[in-house]
Amino acid sequence: MEFFEGHFQRNYIHIQDVARVFLHGIENFEEMKNESYNVGLSDANLSKLELCEKIKEHISDFVFIESNLGKDPDKRDYIVSNEKIESTGFKPKYSIDFGIKELIKCYSILHTQTYGNY
């Protein structure tokens, strides 16, 4: 995989946790209304390079290089605190490692099928 500006940090969260936090907000509407919340994995404020290294822990032959050919149009780092949402009782269930394993499994299923509807 080729990526550029690997030092920029992003926060990650599993889509199932996104759905769960919507339900949490609905169920706790009165306590949470008129507020904004960051939602992510507290231990997943990772740079692009760190994410690639994390993927390599699961796929030993995963190759990644940082290219100088492109630029990230968004120059901000997203180092997110999820303390506020967690104080309402919401905790993500799915780790970054779980998400990577899930994507690897899905890719291997899709990649081996000769025929399919896409």
N, C-alpha and C positions, 0 to 999 in steps of 0.2 A: 504494500500500500504506500502511496505517495501522499504526503501532506505537507503543508507549509505553516510556518510560524508556530512551531510546536510548543512554545512557552505559554501561549494563551490558555487560560484556565476556564473550564466550564463545569457546571454541575449536572449530574445525571440522576434520572429516576425512571423506574420501570412503569410502563403504561398502565399496568394493573394497579399500581399505587396511585397513579393520577386519577383513575376511576374511583378508587377507594376514598381519596381525599375529597372528591366532589360529593360523594355520599356523606362523608363526615361533616362537610359544610352544611348540607341540607338538614341532617339530623341535629346539628347544633346551631341552627340558623340564628336564633335569638342571641346567643352568646357571641357569635362570630360576625354578625352583620356590621356593615360599615367599616370593616377592617380589611387590610390587604395582608397576604401571607406569602412568604417564599415556601416553595415545596420542592424538596430534593432529598438526596441522601447526604447526611451530614459528613459521612466519610468518603464522599465522591466528588469533592472539589478537586478535580484532576486537570492537569495540562493535557493537551493533545498527545504529547510524547508519553506521559504517564499512562494514558489510556491504552496506547499501543503496547507499552510494556506489560500492562495488565492482560491484554489479549494474548500476548506471547506466552504468558504463564499457562494458558490453556491450549495454545496451538504452537508447538515447539518450532515448526518450520514457517511460522508467520514472519514475513519480511516486511519491514517498513523503513522508509527513508524520508528525511526531511528535505524538501526541495526549496530552492531559492527562487523558483520561477513564478510563484504567486504570492499574493498578499491577502491577509484576512481583512475583509472590508470593515469588520467590527473589531476595533482595537481595544475593547474593554475586556477585562478579566471578570468572570462571573464567580466570585468567591462568595458563596451564599450561606447565610445563617438560617437554619430551619428551627431555631429555638422557639420562635413565636408560635408556629403551627404545632410543634411538639408540646407546648405548654397547654394546648387545648385537648391533649390526649391522643392526637394522631401520631402514629409511628409507622414509617414505611416497613413493609414486610420483605421486600425483594432486594437483595444486595446487587451490587454491580457484577460480582462474579456469577450470580444466578442468571442475570440478564445475558451475560456473555455466553454462558453455557447453553442457554435457551436459543440464542441466535445461531450458535454453531450447530446445534441439533436441527433446527429448522433449515439451515443452509444445506446440511448434508442430506436431508430428506428431499428438498427441492432439486438439488444438484444431481441426484442419482436418477430422477425420473426422466424417462425418455419422452413421455407424452404427458400433457397436462393442460389445464385451462389456466391461462394467465391473463 
